[in-house]
C-alpha cells in the first residue's frame, strides 16, 4: 500500500497561494488580450485557463508512477516553478513580438498563442490536482482553501493594478507561485526542487521590485510595444486597471479633433490624444479658460442638442478628455455634472493633465465625479435639462468578461428610463453613435427602437412618438435626441431652422421620416415579429439583454458570407462561435472518445449516471455564474464589482458549502435535502434578482452590494456541495474519477462560451433558467446513483460493477476521493 504524506499547514497555504496566482494571472491575460488584440479575444482567456487546468489533471492521471503520493512535494514545487516560468515567458514574448501578421498566418499565430498561454495553466492544474488527489482525505478544508485563494485572487488583482503595472504584477504572481512550491518542498530532502523554487522565486521577486521601480520613475521598462497592429510610441502617460489601459500621447498643434463636423474648422489648437485599450479614443484640449476659442464645437453634430434647446443644467456621461464639458461651457450651461466611470481617465483629467486641460474640475459650475452614470443619477436628487452621451464606447474587455463591456449598461430601455427620470420638465436625452447610410445603420435603428419603447414606458402614446424624437447626421455620426415632453410645432420649427442653418442633416423629426423601418418603430407597431423580419437584430436592448453593439444573429453565420456579418462589433459574435466550436471539439476529445472506449467494457447503466452528473454540474455552475454576473454588474454599476462582489461571493460560499459534505456516503434524507435546498435557492434567486435589482436601483452602493451578496450566497453555498456530494456517491469507482473530473472541467469551458452566446441571443434570464435545468438533471442522476449504490451494497459487490476491465487505469485510494475537486474550482475560478 502506498504511503500518503500527511496534510500540513504548508499544503493549505500552498494551494491557497497557487489558486490566487492562477486566477490573477487569468485576469491579467484578459486585460493584455484586450489591449493588444481586440476585446473579444480577451474572452478566450477563460477557455485557455480551463483547458490548461484540465490538461494538468489528466497529466497526473496518465502518469501515476511519476506523480505518486511520495512525490507530491517535489512535483508540486517543480510545476509551481514552471507555472511561474512559462507564465512570465509567455507574457514577455507576447509583449515583445510585433503583432503585425499577414492574414494567411493569423490562424497559425493564434494557435501558437493558445499553446503558450495554456502551458502555465497546465502547470497549475498539475499542482492543484496533486494536492487534491494525492494527499489523504482531511475533510473539505483543502478544497475550501483552494476556492478561498481563488476568491482572494480575483479581489486582490483589483488593488494590485492600482499600485503596480501589469508586467510587474505578472512577475510578482510568478514569485508567489514559486514561493508556494518552496514552502511545500522545504524539509522534504528534495534538493533539486528546493533550489529551483528558491531560484525562480527570488529572481522574479527581484524582477518585480526592479520593474516596479523603473515604472514609477518613468524610465524604460517592459510594456506594450505593439497593440492592434500599431507600434506604441510617444507615450506621455499610461495607467492600467481592471477596466482598461488608458494612454495619453501628444497630438500637438493641429486642426481641432471632431466627430461629425458640418464645417471643417480652419483654426489650429494644441491637443493630446487619449486612447482606451489602444482603440477607443478622445482628446484632451489645451484650455486657458477662453471659451470663445471653442467655436468649432458648434459645428459638431454631437452637440446638436444645444441648438435644439439651450440647457442650463447638463449631465455629461463619460467625461473622457473633457471635450463634452468644454461644449457645455461654450454653449453657456450654468451647471455641468461630468460623470466618468474609469478612475484612470478621471486621474488624467483632474490630476496628470489638469494644467493642460485648464482644471475643468475647478471651473465655476462644473462638478466632476468618478462614478457609474446610472448609479449616480439614480441616487442623486439633481435634475437636468440635458443628459449627453456622446459615442461612449471603450471596446475594452473588463476583467470580469471579454464581451461584457462597461458601456453595455448605458444603451438599454431601463437605462434610458433612468435618464428620463433625471430630467427636468422639457429636458432632453442626447445619444450619439456611429452611422453609415449604406453599410452601418444597425446602431441608429437600435437607438430609435430603444427610444420608442422607453418613451412608451414613460406614458407617451404610440401615435405621439414622432413628436418626441429627433435624429441628426453629419458624416459617420448620428445623434438621436429624445424628449419625454413632446416638442410643440413652434418649438420644432424654431429648432429645425437652427439645425438646418448649421447644415446638420435631419433624419427624423416630427415631420421628417427616414424610412419604413423607423416609421414602423415610431408608430409603436414594431413587435417581435417585425424585428425578426429585419436582416439585422436591432430589437431594443434591455438589462436582460444589454448587448447593444451586436446586431448579427448567431444563425446568420451559418447561411451568409462571413465578410457581411463581421462588420464592426459583430466580429465578437464570430469569435464566440469559434470558441463554441473549439469547446465542442474539446468535449469530443475529453468526454465522448473516452466514454466510447469505456462503454465497450463497462455497463452503460454504471457509466452514464456519473458522467451525466458531473457534466451537468459543469454546465449548471457556469451558466448560473455567468448570468448572475451579467445581471448584477448592471445593477451594481461598476464592472469591477463583477469580480469584487459577484465572483468573490460565489467562490467563497461555494467553498464553505463544500466543507459540509463528509467523506462517507450521506443518508438518503440528507442527499434529498441538499438537492431540494439547491433547486429551491436557485429558483428563489432567479425570481428575486430582477425584482430586487429594479426595486433597489436607487439605493446606495453599500445596500446594493449587501443585496447582491444575499442573493448569491445561498445558491452558491448549495452549488458548492454538489461536486463533493457526487464524489461521495460514486467514490466506489475510484479509477474513473479522473475521467469524471475532465468531463466536468471541459463542460465548464463549453458552458462559459455557450452562456455568453445564449445571453446575447435569448437573454440573461433564459441562460440562468438553463443552468437551473442542468442542476435538475443532477438531482435525477443523484437518485439513480443512490439506487445503484444500494443495490451494489446489498449484493456485496460494491467494488466491482464490471469495472475491473479498466484495471490498467491508475486507482485512487478511497480515503482521498472527496478532495478530487479541481473541476469544481474550474467551474468557478475561471468563469470571470
C-alpha positions in Angstrom: 0.0 0.0 0.0 1.2 3.5 -0.8 2.3 5.7 2.0 0.5 9.0 1.9 2.1 12.2 3.2 0.3 13.9 6.0 -1.6 17.2 5.2 0.1 20.1 7.0 -0.4 23.8 7.1 2.0 24.3 4.3 -0.3 22.4 1.9 -3.2 24.7 2.8 -1.0 27.7 2.3 0.4 26.4 -1.0 -3.0 25.6 -2.6 -4.3 29.0 -1.4 -1.4 30.9 -2.9 -1.4 29.0 -6.2 -5.1 29.3 -6.7 -4.9 33.0 -6.1 -1.9 33.3 -8.5 -3.7 31.3 -11.2 -6.9 33.4 -11.2 -4.9 36.7 -11.0 -2.9 35.6 -14.0 -6.0 34.8 -16.0 -7.4 38.3 -15.3 -4.1 39.8 -16.4 -4.3 37.8 -19.7 -7.8 39.2 -20.2 -6.5 42.7 -19.9 -3.5 42.1 -22.2 -5.5 40.4 -24.9 -8.0 43.3 -24.8 -5.2 45.9 -25.3 -3.0 44.1 -27.8 -5.6 42.2 -29.8 -9.3 43.1 -29.6 -11.7 42.9 -26.7 -13.5 39.8 -28.0 -10.2 37.8 -27.9 -10.0 38.5 -24.2 -13.0 36.2 -23.8 -10.7 33.3 -24.9 -8.7 33.7 -21.7 -11.4 31.9 -19.8 -11.3 29.0 -22.2 -7.5 28.8 -22.1 -7.4 28.7 -18.3 -10.0 25.9 -18.2 -8.3 23.9 -20.9 -5.0 24.2 -19.2 -6.3 23.1 -15.8 -7.9 20.1 -17.4 -4.7 19.1 -19.2 -2.8 19.4 -16.0 -5.2 17.0 -14.1 -5.0 14.5 -17.0 -1.2 14.7 -16.8 -1.4 13.4 -13.2 -4.0 10.8 -14.2 -1.9 9.4 -17.1 1.4 9.2 -15.1 0.6 7.6 -11.7 4.2 6.5 -11.1 5.7 9.9 -11.7 3.0 11.6 -9.5 2.9 9.1 -6.7 2.0 10.3 -3.2 5.6 10.3 -2.0 6.5 12.7 -4.9 3.8 15.3 -4.1 6.2 17.9 -2.6 8.9 17.6 -5.3 6.5 17.6 -8.2 4.4 20.4 -6.8 7.4 22.6 -6.3 8.7 21.8 -9.8 5.4 22.5 -11.6 4.8 25.6 -9.5 8.1 26.9 -10.7 7.3 26.1 -14.3 3.9 27.9 -13.9 5.9 31.0 -13.0 8.5 30.5 -15.7 6.0 29.7 -18.5 3.6 32.4 -17.4 6.2 35.1 -17.3 7.8 33.8 -20.5 4.6 33.8 -22.5 3.7 37.3 -21.3 7.1 38.7 -22.2 7.1 37.1 -25.7 3.5 38.4 -26.2 4.7 41.9 -25.3 7.8 41.9 -27.5 6.7 40.2 -30.7 5.3 42.7 -33.2 1.7 41.9 -33.7 1.7 42.6 -37.4 0.8 39.3 -39.0 -0.2 38.6 -42.7 -3.8 37.4 -42.9 -2.7 33.9 -44.1 -0.8 33.4 -40.9 -3.3 34.6 -38.4 -4.6 31.2 -37.5 -1.1 29.9 -37.0 -0.3 32.8 -34.8 -3.4 32.3 -32.7 -2.5 28.6 -32.4 0.9 29.5 -31.1 -0.5 32.0 -28.7 -3.0 29.4 -27.4 -0.3 26.9 -26.7 1.9 29.4 -25.0 -0.9 30.6 -22.6 -2.3 27.1 -22.0 1.0 26.0 -20.7 1.1 27.9 -17.4 -2.5 26.8 -16.6 -1.4 23.2 -17.3 1.4 23.5 -14.8 -1.1 25.0 -12.3 -3.5 22.2 -13.0 -0.9 19.6 -12.1 -0.2 21.3 -8.8 -3.8 21.6 -7.8 -4.6 18.0 -8.7 -1.6 16.7 -6.8 -2.7 18.3 -3.6 -6.4 17.4 -4.1 -5.9 13.8 -5.1 -2.5 12.6 -3.8 -2.9 13.5 -0.2 -5.1 11.7 2.4 -8.6 13.0 2.9 -8.8 15.7 5.5 -12.3 16.9 5.1 -13.3 19.7 2.7 -10.9 22.2 4.1 -8.2 21.8 1.5 -10.7 22.4 -1.3 -12.1 25.3 0.7 -8.5 26.8 0.8 -8.4 26.4 -3.0 -11.6 28.3 -3.5 -10.7 30.9 -0.9 -7.4 31.5 -2.7 -9.2 32.0 -6.0 -11.6 34.4 -4.3 -8.7 36.5 -2.9 -7.0 36.4 -6.3 -10.0 37.9 -8.1 -10.3 40.6 -5.4 -6.6 41.2 -4.9 -5.7 41.9 -8.5 -8.1 44.9 -8.5 -6.0 46.6 -5.8 -2.6 45.3 -7.2 -3.3 47.1 -10.5 -3.9 50.3 -8.6 -0.3 50.1 -7.2 1.9 48.4 -9.9 1.8 48.0 -13.6 0.6 44.6 -15.0 4.1 43.4 -16.1 5.4 43.9 -12.5 2.2 42.1 -11.3 2.9 39.2 -13.6 6.5 38.9 -12.1 5.0 39.1 -8.6 2.4 36.4 -9.3 5.2 34.1 -10.6 7.3 34.8 -7.5 4.3 33.9 -5.2 3.7 30.7 -7.1 7.3 29.6 -6.9 7.4 30.6 -3.3 4.4 28.3 -2.6 6.4 25.5 -4.2 9.3 26.3 -1.9 7.1 26.2 1.1 5.8 22.7 0.2 9.2 21.1 -0.7 11.1 22.6 2.2 12.3 19.9 4.6 11.4 17.1 2.2 15.0 16.4 1.2 14.3 17.2 -2.5 17.2 19.4 -3.1 16.8 20.0 -6.8 13.2 21.1 -6.5 14.0 23.2 -3.5 16.8 25.0 -5.4 14.6 25.5 -8.5 11.8 27.0 -6.4 14.1 29.3 -4.5 15.9 30.5 -7.6 12.7 31.2 -9.5 11.0 32.9 -6.6 14.0 35.2 -5.7 14.7 36.0 -9.3 11.1 37.0 -10.0 10.8 38.9 -6.8 13.9 40.9 -7.7 12.4 41.5 -11.2 9.2 42.7 -9.6 11.0 45.2 -7.4 13.2 46.4 -10.3 10.5 46.7 -12.8 8.2 48.5 -10.4 10.9 51.0 -9.7 11.5 51.6 -13.4 7.8 52.1 -13.9 7.4 54.6 -11.0 10.5 56.5 -12.1 9.3 56.8 -15.7 12.3 55.0 -17.1 12.3 52.5 -19.9 10.8 49.1 -19.0 8.8 46.2 -20.4 5.4 47.2 -21.6 3.0 47.0 -24.6 5.2 47.8 -27.6 2.7 46.7 -30.2 -1.1 46.9 -29.9 -3.7 46.1 -32.5 -1.1 46.3 -35.3 0.4 49.6 -34.3 3.7 50.4 -32.5 3.1 52.2 -29.2 5.3 55.2 -29.4 5.3 58.6 -27.7 3.5 57.6 -24.5 3.2 60.6 -22.1 1.1 58.7 -19.5 -0.1 55.2 -19.1 -2.4 53.6 -16.4 -3.8 50.1 -16.1 -6.8 48.9 -14.1 -9.4 46.2 -14.4 -11.4 48.4 -16.7 -8.8 49.2 -19.4 -5.4 50.6 -20.2 -5.5 54.4 -20.5 -2.7 56.0 -22.6 -2.0 59.6 -23.5 0.1 60.8 -26.4 0.7 64.2 -27.9 -1.3 65.4 -30.9 0.4 68.7 -31.0 -0.9 71.9 -32.6 -3.3 70.8 -35.3 -6.8 71.1 -36.6 -9.4 70.6 -33.8 -10.5 67.0 -33.4 -14.1 66.3 -34.1 -16.6 63.5 -34.7 -19.1 65.0 -37.2 -18.1 68.5 -38.3 -20.6 70.1 -40.7 -17.9 72.7 -41.5 -14.2 72.0 -41.4 -12.5 74.2 -38.7 -9.8 76.5 -40.1 -8.1 77.2 -36.8 -5.4 75.1 -35.1 -5.2 74.2 -31.4 -3.0 72.2 -29.1 -4.4 68.7 -28.1 -3.3 65.5 -26.6 -4.7 62.1 -27.6 -6.2 59.7 -25.0 -6.9 56.1 -26.0 -8.5 53.2 -24.2 -7.1 49.8 -24.9 -5.4 51.2 -28.0 -8.8 51.5 -29.7 -11.4 54.0 -28.5 -10.1 57.5 -28.3 -10.8 61.1 -27.5 -8.8 64.3 -27.0 -7.6 66.5 -24.2 -7.7 70.1 -25.3 -5.4 72.8 -24.1 -7.6 75.3 -22.4 -6.8 78.7 -20.9 -10.4 79.4 -19.9 -11.3 81.5 -23.0 -14.5 79.7 -24.4 -14.5 81.9 -27.5 -11.7 79.7 -28.8 -14.0 76.8 -28.8 -16.4 78.0 -31.5 -15.7 74.9 -33.7 -17.7 72.8 -31.2 -20.9 74.4 -32.6 -20.3 72.6 -35.9 -20.0 69.1 -34.3 -23.3 67.1 -34.7 -22.8 65.5 -31.3 -23.6 69.0 -29.8 -26.8 69.5 -31.8 -29.0 69.3 -28.7 -27.7 72.7 -27.6 -29.2 74.1 -30.8 -32.5 72.4 -30.3 -32.9 73.9 -26.8 -30.3 75.8 -24.8 -29.9 74.0 -21.4 -28.7 75.4 -18.1 -28.2 72.1 -16.2 -26.2 69.5 -18.1 -25.1 65.9 -17.2 -22.2 64.6 -19.3 -22.0 60.9 -19.2 -18.4 59.8 -20.0 -16.2 62.8 -19.4 -13.2 61.3 -21.2 -10.7 64.1 -22.1 -13.3 66.8 -21.2 -14.4 67.7 -24.7 -18.1 67.5 -23.9 -17.6 69.6 -20.7 -16.0 72.2 -22.9 -19.0 72.0 -25.2 -21.4 72.7 -22.3 -19.2 75.7 -21.2 -19.2 77.1 -24.7 -22.9 76.9 -25.1 -23.4 78.7 -21.8 -24.6 75.9 -19.4 -24.7 77.1 -15.8 -24.3 73.8 -14.0 -22.3 70.9 -15.5 -22.1 67.5 -13.9 -19.4 65.3 -15.6 -19.7 61.6 -14.7 -16.7 59.3 -15.5 -16.6 55.7 -14.5 -13.0 54.9 -15.2 -10.7 56.2 -12.4 -7.7 56.2 -14.7 -9.4 58.7 -17.1 -10.6 60.7 -14.1 -7.0 60.9 -12.9 -5.8 62.1 -16.3 -8.3 64.9 -16.4 -8.2 66.1 -12.8 -4.5 65.4 -11.9 -1.9 64.3 -14.5 -3.1 66.7 -17.3 -5.2 69.1 -15.2 -2.9 72.0 -16.0 -3.1 71.3 -19.8 -6.9 71.0 -19.7 -7.4 74.1 -17.7 -8.5 72.4 -14.4 -12.0 71.8 -15.6 -13.0 70.4 -12.2 -12.3 73.8 -10.7 -14.3 75.9 -13.1 -17.4 77.6 -11.6 -20.5 75.5 -12.1 -18.5 72.4 -13.1 -18.6 69.2 -10.9 -16.7 66.1 -12.0 -17.4 62.8 -10.3 -15.8 59.3 -10.6 -18.9 57.2 -10.7 -21.1 55.0 -12.9 -23.7 57.2 -14.6 -26.8 55.2 -13.9 -26.0 54.5 -10.3 -25.0 58.2 -9.7 -28.1 59.6 -11.4 -30.4 57.1 -9.7 -29.5 58.0 -6.2 -28.9 61.8 -6.9 -31.5 64.4 -6.4 -30.1 66.6 -9.2 -32.2 67.2 -12.3 -31.0 68.2 -15.7 -32.1 70.0 -18.9 -29.8 67.8 -20.9 -28.2 64.4 -20.4 -25.5 63.9 -23.1 -24.0 60.5 -24.1 -21.6 61.1 -26.9 -20.0 58.0 -28.5 -19.4 56.2 -25.2 -17.6 53.0 -26.2 -14.4 51.7 -24.8 -14.1 48.4 -26.7 -12.2 47.3 -23.6 -12.8 43.9 -22.1 -13.4 44.3 -18.4 -11.5 41.8 -16.2 -14.9 40.2 -15.5 -15.5 39.1 -19.0 -14.5 39.8 -22.6 -17.9 40.5 -24.1 -19.4 42.3 -21.0 -18.3 45.9 -21.8 -18.5 48.8 -19.4 -20.7 50.7 -21.8 -23.4 48.0 -22.2 -25.4 49.4 -19.3 -25.9 52.7 -21.0 -27.8 51.5 -24.1 -30.9 49.8 -22.7 -34.5 50.6 -22.3 -34.2 50.6 -18.5 -31.1 52.9 -18.7 -32.9 55.5 -20.8 -35.9 55.4 -18.3 -33.4 56.1 -15.5 -32.1 59.1 -17.5 -35.6 60.3 -18.3 -36.4 60.3 -14.6 -33.4 62.6 -14.0 -34.7 65.2 -16.5 -36.4 68.5 -15.7 -39.8 69.2 -17.4 -38.8 69.7 -21.1 -35.4 68.1 -20.6 -33.7 66.0 -23.3 -31.5 62.9 -23.7 -28.9 63.2 -26.5 -27.1 60.0 -27.6 -24.6 59.9 -30.5 -23.4 56.8 -32.2 -21.7 55.6 -35.4 -23.6 55.6 -38.7 -23.0 54.9 -42.4 -26.1 55.3 -44.6 -25.3 52.2 -46.8 -23.2 50.0 -44.6 -23.9 50.6 -40.9 -27.4 51.6 -39.8 -27.8 49.0 -37.1 -26.9 51.2 -34.2 -29.1 54.0 -35.5 -32.1 51.6 -35.8 -31.5 50.2 -32.4 -31.3 53.7 -30.8 -34.7 54.5 -32.4 -36.1 51.2 -31.1 -34.9 51.9 -27.6 -36.3 55.4 -27.7 -39.7 54.3 -28.9 -40.0 51.6 -26.2 -38.6 53.8 -23.4 -40.8 56.7 -24.2 -43.9 54.4 -24.2 -42.9 53.2 -20.8 -42.9 56.8 -19.7 -46.5 57.1 -20.8 -46.1 58.6 -24.3 -48.9 57.4 -26.6 -47.7 55.4 -29.7 -49.4 57.9 -32.0 -47.4 60.8 -30.4 -44.0 59.2 -30.5 -42.9 61.2 -33.6 -43.1 64.4 -31.6 -40.6 63.2 -29.1 -37.6 62.1 -31.3 -35.1 63.9 -33.5 -32.2 62.3 -35.3 -29.4 64.3 -37.0 -26.5 63.2 -39.1 -23.2 64.5 -40.3 -20.7 62.1 -41.9 -20.4 58.9 -39.9 -22.2 60.2 -36.8 -25.9 60.2 -35.9 -27.3 61.9 -32.9 -30.7 60.9 -31.5 -32.3 63.4 -29.2 -35.4 62.3 -27.3 -37.7 64.3 -25.0 -40.3 62.8 -22.7 -42.3 66.0 -23.1 -43.0 66.3 -26.8 -41.9 69.2 -29.0 -44.7 71.6 -29.8 -44.9 72.6 -33.5 -43.5 76.0 -32.7 -40.6 74.5 -30.8 -39.8 72.1 -33.5 -39.9 74.7 -36.3 -37.6 77.0 -34.4 -35.2 74.2 -33.7 -35.4 72.9 -37.2 -34.3 76.3 -38.6 -31.2 76.4 -36.3 -30.2 72.9 -37.2 -30.6 73.4 -40.9 -28.6 76.7 -40.7 -25.8 74.6 -39.1 -26.0 72.1 -42.1 -27.0 69.2 -39.9 -28.9 66.6 -41.9 -32.3 65.8 -40.3 -33.0 62.1 -40.4 -36.0 62.1 -38.0 -38.3 64.7 -36.7 -42.0 65.4 -36.0 -42.5 66.0 -39.7 -39.5 64.1 -41.1 -39.4 60.3 -41.7 -36.3 58.3 -42.6 -37.5 55.0 -44.0 -40.2 52.3 -43.4 -38.2 50.7 -40.6 -38.0 53.8 -38.4 -41.6 54.7 -39.4 -42.8 51.4 -38.0 -40.8 51.9 -34.8 -42.1 55.4 -34.4 -45.7 54.2 -34.9 -45.4 51.9 -31.9 -46.2 48.9 -34.1 -42.8 47.3 -34.0 -43.4 43.9 -32.3 -41.2 40.8 -32.1 -42.3 39.6 -35.5 -41.3 42.9 -37.1 -37.8 42.8 -35.6 -37.4 39.2 -36.5 -38.2 40.0 -40.1 -35.4 42.6 -40.4 -32.0 41.5 -41.8 -30.2 42.6 -38.6 -31.1 42.2 -35.0 -32.0 45.8 -34.0 -34.6 45.0 -31.3 -34.3 47.3 -28.3 -31.7 46.2 -25.9 -32.7 45.6 -22.3 -30.9 45.0 -19.0 -31.7 41.3 -19.5 -30.1 41.5 -23.0 -27.7 44.5 -22.8 -25.7 43.7 -25.9 -26.4 46.9 -27.8 -23.5 46.6 -30.2 -24.2 43.1 -31.6 -26.6 43.2 -34.5 -25.8 39.9 -36.2 -27.8 36.8 -35.2 -25.9 33.6 -34.5 -28.0 31.8 -37.0 -26.8 34.3 -39.7 -23.3 32.9 -39.6 -24.5 29.6 -41.0 -26.1 30.9 -44.1 -24.4 34.2 -45.0 -20.9 35.2 -46.1 -18.7 35.9 -43.1 -17.5 39.2 -44.6 -21.0 40.6 -44.5 -21.5 39.7 -40.8 -18.2 40.5 -39.1 -18.5 44.2 -39.6 -17.7 46.3 -36.6 -18.5 44.6 -33.3 -20.2 41.6 -34.9 -16.7 40.1 -35.1 -17.2 39.3 -31.5 -20.1 37.0 -32.4 -18.0 35.1 -34.9 -15.3 34.8 -32.2 -17.8 33.4 -29.8 -18.9 30.9 -32.4 -15.3 29.8 -33.0 -14.8 29.3 -29.2 -18.0 27.2 -29.1 -16.7 25.0 -31.9 -13.4 24.7 -30.2 -15.1 23.8 -26.9 -17.2 21.2 -28.6 -14.1 19.6 -30.1 -12.6 19.5 -26.6 -15.7 17.9 -25.3 -15.4 15.2 -28.0 -11.8 14.6 -27.1 -12.2 14.6 -23.3 -15.7 13.1 -22.9 -17.1 11.3 -26.0 -13.9 9.4 -27.0 -13.1 8.1 -23.5 -16.8 7.4 -22.9 -17.0 5.2 -26.1 -13.9 3.3 -25.1 -15.1 2.7 -21.5 -18.6 1.7 -22.8 -17.0 -1.3 -24.5 -16.2 -2.9 -21.2 -18.4 -1.0 -18.7 -22.2 -1.2 -18.5 -23.8 2.0 -19.6 -26.1 1.8 -16.5 -22.9 2.2 -14.4 -21.1 4.7 -16.6 -23.8 7.1 -17.8 -25.2 8.5 -14.5 -21.9 9.8 -13.0 -20.7 11.2 -16.4 -24.0 12.9 -16.9 -24.0 14.2 -13.3 -20.5 15.8 -13.5 -21.2 17.2 -16.9 -24.4 18.8 -15.7 -22.5 20.3 -12.7 -20.0 21.9 -15.1 -22.8 23.3 -17.3 -25.0 24.4 -14.5 -22.4 26.1 -12.3 -21.0 28.2 -15.2 -24.3 29.2 -16.7 -25.6 30.4 -13.3 -22.4 32.2 -12.6 -22.2 34.0 -15.9 -25.8 35.0 -15.9 -25.7 36.4 -12.4 -22.5 38.2 -13.1 -24.0 39.8 -16.1 -27.2 40.9 -14.4 -25.6 42.1 -11.2 -22.8 44.0 -12.9 -25.6 46.2 -14.4 -27.3 46.5 -11.0 -24.1 47.3 -9.0 -23.0 49.9 -11.5 -19.3 49.1 -11.8 -18.0 46.2 -13.9 -15.2 45.8 -11.3 -18.0 44.5 -9.0 -18.3 41.5 -11.2 -15.0 40.4 -9.6 -15.1 42.1 -6.2 -18.7 41.1 -5.3 -20.2 38.6 -7.6 -17.3 36.2 -8.3 -15.8 36.6 -4.8 -19.1 35.8 -3.2 -19.7 32.7 -5.4 -16.2 31.3 -4.8 -16.3 31.9 -1.1 -19.7 30.5 -0.3 -19.2 27.6 -2.7 -16.1 26.7 -0.7 -18.0 26.9 2.5 -20.7 24.7 1.2 -18.3 22.1 0.0 -16.9 21.6 3.5 -20.3 20.4 4.7 -20.1 17.2 2.7 -18.2 14.5 4.6 -16.2 11.5 3.4 -18.9 9.0 3.9 -22.0 8.4 1.7 -24.7 10.6 3.1 -28.0 9.2 4.3 -30.8 9.3 1.6 -32.7 12.0 3.5 -29.6 14.2 3.7 -29.0 13.8 0.0 -32.6 14.7 -0.9 -32.4 17.7 1.5 -29.3 19.0 -0.3 -30.7 18.7 -3.7 -34.0 20.3 -2.7 -32.2 23.1 -1.0 -30.1 23.7 -4.1 -33.1 23.9 -6.5 -35.1 26.0 -4.1 -32.4 28.6 -3.6 -31.7 28.7 -7.3 -35.4 29.3 -8.1 -35.8 31.9 -5.4 -32.6 33.8 -6.5 -33.8 33.7 -10.1 -37.2 35.0 -9.2 -35.9 37.7 -6.8 -33.0 39.0 -8.9 -34.9 41.1 -11.4 -37.4 42.3 -8.7 -34.7 43.4 -6.3 -32.5 45.0 -8.9 -35.4 47.1 -10.1 -36.6 48.0 -6.6 -33.2 48.9 -5.3 -31.6 50.6 -8.3 -31.7 53.9 -6.5 -30.2 52.6 -3.2 -26.7 53.4 -2.1 -23.9 51.3 -3.3 -23.4 49.6 0.1 -27.1 48.5 0.1 -26.9 47.2 -3.5 -23.7 45.2 -2.6 -25.4 43.7 0.5 -28.5 42.7 -1.5 -26.3 41.1 -4.2 -24.4 39.1 -1.5 -27.7 37.9 0.0 -28.9 36.9 -3.5 -25.7 35.0 -4.3 -24.7 33.4 -1.0 -27.5 30.7 -0.5 -27.4 29.2 -4.0 -23.6 29.4 -4.1 -23.4 27.6 -0.8 -25.6 24.8 -2.2 -23.8 24.6 -5.5 -20.6 24.1 -3.6 -22.0 20.9 -2.1 -22.7 19.2 -5.4 -19.2 18.2 -6.5 -18.1 16.5 -3.3 -21.6 15.0 -3.0 -21.2 13.3 -6.4 -17.7 12.1 -5.3 -19.2 10.5 -2.2 -21.9 8.8 -4.2 -19.6 7.4 -6.9 -16.4 7.1 -4.9 -16.6 3.3 -5.2 -15.5 3.8 -8.9 -12.2 5.4 -7.9 -10.4 4.5 -11.2 -13.0 6.6 -13.1 -12.8 9.8 -11.1 -10.2 11.5 -13.3 -12.5 10.9 -16.2 -15.4 12.4 -14.3 -13.1 15.4 -13.5 -12.2 16.0 -17.1 -15.8 15.8 -18.2 -16.7 18.3 -15.6 -13.9 20.7 -16.4 -14.4 20.6 -20.2 -18.2 21.2 -19.9 -17.4 24.1 -17.7 -15.3 25.5 -20.5 -18.1 24.9 -23.0 -20.7 26.5 -20.8 -18.5 29.6 -20.3 -18.8 30.4 -24.0 -22.2 28.9 -24.6 -23.6 31.0 -21.7 -22.4 34.2 -23.3 -23.9 33.2 -26.7 -27.2 32.3 -25.1 -27.4 35.6 -23.2 -26.8 37.6 -26.4 -29.3 35.6 -28.5 -32.0 34.9 -25.9 -31.4 37.0 -22.8 -29.7 36.5 -19.5 -32.8 35.1 -17.7 -33.0 32.2 -20.2 -29.3 31.4 -19.6 -30.0 31.3 -15.9 -33.0 29.1 -16.3 -31.0 26.7 -18.4 -28.4 26.5 -15.6 -31.2 25.6 -13.2 -32.3 22.9 -15.6 -28.9 21.3 -15.6 -28.9 21.2 -11.8 -32.3 19.5 -12.0 -30.6 16.8 -14.2 -28.1 16.4 -11.3 -30.9 15.7 -8.9 -32.2 12.9 -11.2 -28.7 11.4 -11.5 -28.3 11.5 -7.7 -31.4 9.5 -7.3 -30.2 6.9 -9.9 -26.7 6.8 -8.3 -28.1 6.3 -4.8 -30.3 3.5 -6.1 -27.4 1.8 -7.8 -25.2 2.1 -4.7 -27.9 0.5 -2.5 -28.2 -2.4 -5.0 -24.4 -3.0 -5.0 -24.1 -2.8 -1.3 -26.9 -5.3 -0.8 -25.4 -7.7 -3.3 -21.9 -7.4 -1.8 -20.3 -6.3 -5.0 -19.7 -2.6 -4.2 -16.2 -2.5 -5.7 -16.7 -4.3 -9.0 -19.7 -3.5 -11.3 -17.9 -4.6 -14.3 -15.2 -2.0 -14.0 -12.4 -4.5 -13.4 -11.7 -4.3 -17.1 -10.4 -0.8 -16.5 -7.8 -2.1 -14.1 -5.0 -0.6 -16.2 -6.2 2.9 -15.1 -4.5 4.4 -12.0 -6.5 3.9 -8.9 -7.1 6.4 -6.2 -7.4 5.4 -2.6 -10.9 5.7 -1.2 -9.6 7.9 1.6 -8.8 10.6 -0.9 -11.9 10.7 -3.0 -13.7 13.8 -2.0 -10.8 16.3 -2.4 -10.7 15.5 -6.2 -12.4 18.8 -6.9 -10.3 20.9 -9.3 -13.2 20.7 -11.7 -15.5 22.5 -9.3 -12.7 25.0 -9.0 -12.6 25.3 -12.8 -16.3 26.0 -12.7 -15.9 29.0 -10.5 -12.3 30.1 -10.6 -12.0 30.6 -14.3 -15.5 31.9 -15.1 -14.5 35.6 -14.7 
